Amino acid sequence: MTMRNGRTVRDLRRENRTAVLQRLYFDGPMSRFSLGPATGLSSGSVSNVVAELVAEGLVEEAGSVDSAGGRPRTLLRITPGSGCMIGVDVGETRVRIELFDLTLTELARTERPLAVERPNPHDRYEVGVVVDHVRAGIAEVLRTAGVPAERLLGVGVGVPGIVARTAEEGAVVHGQTIGWDAVPLERLLRGSVDLPASVPYWIDNGAKTLGQAEMWFGAGRGARSAVVVLFGSGVGACVVTDPMGPGRALEWGHLTVRVRGRRCRCGARGCLEAYAGAEALLERWREAGGRPPAGADEETALTAMLAAAYPAEAGTEPDATAVAVLEETAEYLGAGFGDLINLFQPERILVGGWAGLQLGARFLETVKGYAAEYALRYPAARVGIDMGTLGPDAVTVGAAILPLADFFARGGRRAEEQPAEEQPAWASTVRERAAH
């Protein structure tokens, strides 16, 4: 049956299921009585939807609360074990794979180091090696947790670079800074990883998955708009204008901050990433006469640089070269934040990524001061600049949210459970590949 606005009864049921699932997920446990005003649904609609979700095992009872003068009200919550998601972070020094239940409680994890000692940084991102790490990591976390692959709602993957999609290849990664030129990552994973063909892959920019995680569970909760920035070897960002939406990845690290400046690893000159990314930051220290520890990965080397600039032991002379490079970097970051403020006028700017967590702990207040100098006064006075709260696992959490968000948007149904006309474009591709 089609209504006047073009929506069908099936659409309405799916939307009602989505509304109930989302409210239970973010605000639960809740009673049926509380779900009515929280979702805007009638008591009859709430009862019907809850009965369906309980029968399907997606929702379960979670105790009761007293009511005003009546019988105690039964509380409801999402059933944690009713589904699982895998989040993957293809990072600068390692590939991290984590398995979560439906409430994003971690069930298992593994990390596969990338060969950071190779002379050409692009070599550490050799596509075949990364695919093998993901394949082995997925098998390991499923085995460790004793979870059958059929329970997976999907696999989310955060990658450095721009992600495009085609009907033939699925997600294709354009990672210029890591030497990935139109890498058909989804097709490669489907051909390598031993999972049912019906399990969807959600591959997106790592800064975007970080932003998703911080908006759902971290320092972005309650904000109407935000920019979440990721500092690692490179620099990225995600702008969010809908707290429940996926946000939009920005190649913020390749904003020009100095005409004819340093050569960036993307090939251009003067990019923010050429000054503020951890890889460039350590290079600048080395070029100025600093001595990063030999053979150390970037995380260890950056820790050593900060320790040299700000020694913990009393009486130890700080490394003046490291101090000068770090202070200059703080100004570049402040100018970059000023550009974000002027362009997007966000309510919040949040800092994440492994390098961001290290640098932010030391320099956030300084960066805020420079941002205020470089931004227009009106939007600068209305933005809060803070650290993200989810730590180094935020990208994998955000990656796992990608299939979870799609599951909720479907009203708590898997792709194969929906009629073909309701399924997204990638589903037909999956069926075609499974047939062959």
Beta strands, then each sheet from edge to edge (+ up, - down):
strand 1: 30-31
strand 2: 59-65
strand 3: 73-78
strand 4: 84-90
strand 5: 94-101
strand 6: 106-113
strand 7: 152-159
strand 8: 162-166
strand 9: 170-175
strand 10: 180-183
strand 11: 201-205
strand 12: 226-231
strand 13: 235-240
strand 14: 248-250
strand 15: 348-352
strand 16: 384-387
sheet 1: 1+ 3- 2+
sheet 2: 6+ 5- 4+ 7+ 11+
sheet 3: 8+ 9- 10+
sheet 4: 14+ 13- 12+ 15+ 16+
end
